[in-house]
Each structure stands twice: as structure tokens, then as C-alpha cells.
């Protein structure tokens, strides 16, 4: 059964294992409409990722850059790049995730010549469009790869490896066209600091938090903390705190009988009126209405005795 929430550690690294040690490749066919808040939230992984939009319109955020992807568009996401997918409705995104060693083992000539330029560089991502011939070829090969994964042949692993290598050849030849972290004004140090600050927020969202508290959690100035957030997500540290609190409150409304005032207090809001205002702005519904609708839906789906 598909998970409806992205599981990450304190650095926002995804905890899901993609494939196996013997075959580090995994195919997914995901519908963003089935995830919490219709999004696969911020995360990163050491594997490369290739995604295609099969149906709907999807916003893909890579650090502080947002891309609107339409049906037929795709995107390559480099190892270590923090990213997020969201959709206002249905957003079907078949995708493949594979480790560098799926193409070639460490210390090999292929790894050194064709993978290191991605792994050891500031390359971030590349949006793929059918209007550009070389990108169209990659998207067509991806469709064939998805089909193979859905209807595997006796030699599908070998065929999948050949297709990924074919795709990689196209990516490598056009590597100078890719978006880099330098283009986005970020680097790996600021990404690590950002991940550590978000972990601090996750652990302390119930307390009164200031920008100074958040910056001190990683030993940087308030200005540097702001810069790290601006380079990573389109949110300030305090906006991120409130977003975290609202996500926690959303669940408490669904799964507890606590009053709205109690939930506001437990999630760190200074007042229930302020909580109500931010909740409505974020989810376009009041906390009370959200709870009422959710309870009605649960009762409707209960089986008769």
C-alpha cells in the first residue's frame, strides 16, 4: 500500500529504501492526490530521480526554484538535491529512482568519467520538455522504461539497465545546460544547515521559537539562517515553524477529541484566534469545519453492524 506521507530523518533525507543492494533501482507510479495535502513534501536522497507528469499539473520545487510541469513534461533531479512535488488536484507522476552504482560501480572508469561530473558538481536538476529534441528522446525512453516496469519481461532488469544508460548518455552530453546550485544561490553547506534547522523546529515546535533560537541551533547568525531558508524553500524560518505547527494541528483535529483551543496550545500557537486564522489561510477551511467534515466522512464509511 502506498504511503501517503514522506518519511525523512532529521536532515530531511528520505528514509525509504529504493530497490535493493543487488539492484538499486525502483519504479513508482504515484498520484499526488492520494498524499497528505496532495504533496510529496521536502526531502532528498542520494539516488538520482527521473519523473514524468502523466496526468494533471504538478509544481516541482527544487530548493527555492519552482517549476510548473504539465502533462508530458519531465524532470531530472540530481543526487542530494532537496525537492518537493505538489498538485492542486490529481497529479499522476510515474518515476524511477536509482543509485549511482546501478549504472556502474564505484572506482570504475564509467563512474569516474560519466557519473562524477554529476555527483561532484553543483548540478541540481533539469526540466525535460518534448519541444526540445534531445529531451524528447529521454522522455520517450522513460515511457518505454515505465512500460517495462509495469509489464516486465524475463530479462527486464537487463533491459532497464540498458535504458537507464541510454538516458544517462543523453543527460551527460548536455550536462552544461543543467541548473546548478550556484544558479540558485545555495550550496551543500547551506542545505545541511537548513536541514538541521528544520529538524530543530520539528523537535521544538510546541515551544515559543524565535529566529534567534533557530539560528543558534546550528551556530549561525540570524542573517545566515534567513539566507539558508531563502536558498532552500520559499519560506522564512518563522513561516516554516507555523507550517510545521499547522501540519501537527491537522492531525490532532482528525485523530483526537481535544478542543480547538487545546490543539492551538499544544502546537505552539499563542492564541486560538491566531491559529484559526493561519489554519484557514493554509488549508482554505476553518479548524472546526475540517473536523466536522472529517467526522462525517468517517461515519459515512463505517460498515453497518
HELIX and SHEET records of a PDB file:
HELIX    1   1 UNK A   32  UNK A   34  5                                   3    
HELIX    2   2 UNK A   36  UNK A   38  5                                   3    
HELIX    3   3 UNK A  100  UNK A  103  1                                   4    
HELIX    4   4 UNK A  109  UNK A  110  1                                   2    
HELIX    5   5 UNK A  111  UNK A  115  3                                   5    
HELIX    6   6 UNK A  116  UNK A  119  1                                   4    
HELIX    7   7 UNK A  133  UNK A  150  1                                  18    
HELIX    8   8 UNK A  156  UNK A  173  1                                  18    
HELIX    9   9 UNK A  175  UNK A  177  5                                   3    
HELIX   10  10 UNK A  188  UNK A  204  1                                  17    
HELIX   11  11 UNK A  211  UNK A  216  1                                   6    
HELIX   12  12 UNK A  222  UNK A  232  1                                  11    
HELIX   13  13 UNK A  237  UNK A  255  1                                  19    
HELIX   14  14 UNK A  260  UNK A  266  1                                   7    
HELIX   15  15 UNK A  272  UNK A  283  1                                  12    
HELIX   16  16 UNK A  287  UNK A  301  1                                  15    
SHEET    1   A 6 UNK A  25  UNK A  31  0                                        
SHEET    2   A 6 UNK A  91  UNK A  98 -1                                        
SHEET    3   A 6 UNK A  48  UNK A  52 -1                                        
SHEET    4   A 6 UNK A  74  UNK A  77 -1                                        
SHEET    5   A 6 UNK A 123  UNK A 128 -1                                        
SHEET    6   A 6 UNK A 179  UNK A 180 -1                                        
SHEET    1   B 3 UNK A  25  UNK A  31  0                                        
SHEET    2   B 3 UNK A  91  UNK A  98 -1                                        
SHEET    3   B 3 UNK A  55  UNK A  56 -1                                        
SHEET    1   C 4 UNK A  39  UNK A  43  0                                        
SHEET    2   C 4 UNK A  83  UNK A  86 -1                                        
SHEET    3   C 4 UNK A  58  UNK A  62 -1                                        
SHEET    4   C 4 UNK A  65  UNK A  69 -1                                        
END                                                                             
